[in-house]
Amino acid sequence: MATSIFYATVKKMGWHAMDQKFEALTALYLEDLYVGQRFTSGTYHMDEDRMKAFAAEFDPQPFHLDEAAAQRSIFRGLAASGWHTAAATMRLMVESLPFAGGMAGLGGEIAWPRPTRPGDTLRVESEIIEIVPSRSKPNQGIVIVRSTTLNQHGEHVQAFTAKIIVFKRPVEANSPTMNSSGS
């Protein structure tokens, strides 16, 4: 939780994630993570026009595009594409889990227990559930993160468990080395 509060404070101060100084201050390496560590994102508003535009391009099904058709569907109203919810979740995860080197995924499991609706405001709560150092690549490991996307009512609209490559802090090329006497 402290990491998210720090990150939100830094964002309010006008610093940006692409600023190298900012990234150096907030980037999390494998050594910084622990099982049970939690992160909470900011929010993302699901706008009806953007939902329909996303669906028209990537998931053109009637219950994502047309209110009348959506009313007759299993959703009983307009619903965002699950992939739009996933894309919004990814955005929120990238902002709230500032892994050094980015968030490169190795797969995962996803579920949408209830539809995301126009006007919903989403947030993501993530937890580190496993850390596995790589045996073959000593500079990295795999971190398993369980993320739950919630709407403004606290209802779960997406559950996502992802395997993510996270790097260890790099050894500085110019760091002092010990001489043969140990000093």
Secondary structure, DSSP 8 states (H G I E B T S, - for coil): -HHHHHHHHHHHTT--TTSHHHHHHH-B-GGG--TT-EEEEEEEE--HHHHHHHHHHH---HHHH-HHHHHTSTTSS----HHHHHHHHHHHHHHHS-BTT--EEEEEEEE-SS---TT-EEEEEEEEEEEEE-SS-TTEEEEEEEEEEE-TTS-EEEEEEEEEEEE-----TTS----TT--
